[in-house]
Amino acid sequence: MSLVNITDIKVLDNPSLFGADFRFEITFELIQPLQEDLEWKVIYVGSPESPEYDQVLDSIMVGPIPPGTNKFLFQVPAPDPSKILPENVLDVTVVIITCSYRDQEFVRVGYYVNNEYLDEELKENPPERPIIDKLYRNILADKPRVTRKPIKW
């Protein structure tokens, strides 16, 4: 049984420019007090072929946490486009929020992200090197994929 249950994640400022910060409002319930902090991370998947291009956008330690319902805003920078292969910047990728306790990841929430141009000309004839300032991202916030793992609390 998990001592931490995510009850809601709101994806804020969505859709937005590719270079804008990601903003998540995370609500979770703590069943009983924990001796250590929770570590939250946001990971941007840079390539479907290799985790080598994944970027940890930020991580934070949250605690001490009182039992009951808790909420916080997790704002992280956009991924560094220079660390993404040009052919993987456009189209669909994934952003993942993880939570760990004592270096044990117990929950992972993934969202599909669609990166595209709004300009019709750029959509039909995308440049060889993406124009980051004209790219928009849309997080499919209503369809998260949640994976839970049992850990030793």
C-alpha positions in Angstrom: 0.0 0.0 0.0 1.3 3.4 -0.9 1.5 6.1 1.7 1.3 8.8 -1.0 -1.6 9.0 -3.4 -1.6 11.6 -6.2 -5.2 12.8 -6.4 -4.9 15.4 -9.2 -2.3 17.0 -11.5 -3.4 20.1 -13.4 -1.4 21.0 -16.4 -1.3 24.8 -16.5 -0.7 27.2 -19.4 -1.5 24.5 -22.0 -1.0 24.7 -24.9 2.0 27.0 -24.9 5.2 27.9 -26.8 7.8 25.1 -26.9 10.2 27.3 -24.9 7.8 28.2 -22.1 8.2 26.7 -18.7 6.1 23.6 -17.8 3.7 24.3 -14.9 2.0 21.5 -13.0 -0.3 21.9 -9.9 0.1 18.6 -8.1 -2.3 17.5 -5.3 -1.6 14.4 -3.3 -2.7 12.8 -0.1 -0.3 11.6 2.6 -1.7 8.7 4.7 0.8 8.9 7.5 3.9 11.0 8.4 7.2 10.2 6.5 10.6 10.4 8.0 12.2 11.8 4.8 11.2 14.1 2.0 9.6 13.1 -1.3 11.6 13.7 -4.5 9.6 14.9 -7.5 11.1 15.0 -11.0 10.0 16.1 -14.5 11.6 14.3 -17.4 11.3 15.2 -21.1 11.7 12.3 -23.5 13.9 13.6 -26.3 13.9 10.5 -28.5 11.7 7.4 -28.8 14.8 5.3 -29.7 17.1 6.1 -26.8 17.0 7.3 -23.2 20.3 9.1 -24.0 18.3 12.1 -25.1 15.9 12.3 -22.1 16.3 15.4 -20.0 15.5 15.8 -16.3 14.1 19.3 -16.5 14.1 19.7 -12.7 13.8 17.8 -9.4 12.7 19.1 -6.0 12.6 17.7 -2.5 9.2 18.2 -0.8 9.0 17.9 3.0 8.3 17.7 5.8 4.8 16.9 4.7 1.8 16.9 7.1 -0.6 14.0 6.8 -3.7 14.8 4.7 -4.2 16.6 1.4 -1.2 18.7 0.1 -0.7 20.8 -3.0 2.2 22.5 -4.7 3.1 24.2 -8.0 6.0 22.5 -9.8 7.4 24.9 -12.5 10.2 23.6 -14.6 12.1 25.0 -17.6 11.4 23.8 -21.1 13.8 21.2 -22.6 17.1 22.3 -24.2 16.4 21.9 -27.9 20.1 21.6 -28.6 20.0 18.3 -26.7 17.2 16.9 -29.0 17.9 15.5 -32.4 16.3 17.8 -35.0 14.1 15.0 -36.4 12.7 14.4 -32.9 11.6 18.0 -32.1 8.4 17.9 -34.1 5.4 15.6 -33.5 4.7 13.5 -30.4 6.9 12.9 -27.4 6.3 12.3 -23.7 6.8 14.3 -20.5 6.9 12.3 -17.2 6.4 13.3 -13.6 7.9 10.9 -11.1 7.9 10.7 -7.3 10.4 8.8 -5.2 10.9 8.1 -1.5 14.3 7.1 -0.3 15.6 6.8 -3.9 12.7 4.4 -4.7 10.4 5.6 -7.5 6.8 4.6 -6.6 4.8 6.5 -9.1 5.2 7.8 -12.7 2.7 9.9 -14.6 3.3 10.3 -18.3 1.7 12.7 -20.7 1.9 12.7 -24.5 3.1 16.0 -25.9 2.4 17.2 -29.4 5.0 19.7 -30.8 3.9 21.5 -33.9 3.8 24.8 -35.8 0.6 26.7 -35.8 1.6 28.5 -39.1 0.1 26.5 -42.0 3.1 27.2 -44.3 5.5 25.8 -41.7 3.2 22.8 -41.0 3.2 21.9 -44.7 6.9 22.7 -45.4 8.7 22.3 -42.1 12.3 23.6 -42.2 15.2 21.1 -41.9 16.2 22.7 -38.6 13.2 23.4 -36.4 12.4 27.0 -35.7 12.0 26.7 -31.9 10.5 30.2 -31.4 7.5 29.2 -33.7 6.9 25.8 -32.2 4.0 25.1 -29.9 3.5 22.2 -27.5 0.2 20.8 -26.5 0.2 18.3 -23.5 -2.7 15.8 -23.7 -3.5 16.5 -20.1 -6.8 14.6 -20.0 -5.1 11.2 -20.8 -2.2 10.6 -18.4 -0.6 7.2 -18.1 0.0 6.3 -14.4 2.4 3.6 -13.3 2.7 2.6 -9.7 5.4 0.5 -8.1 5.5 -1.0 -4.6 8.4 0.2 -2.4 9.6 -0.1 1.1 8.3 2.8 3.1 
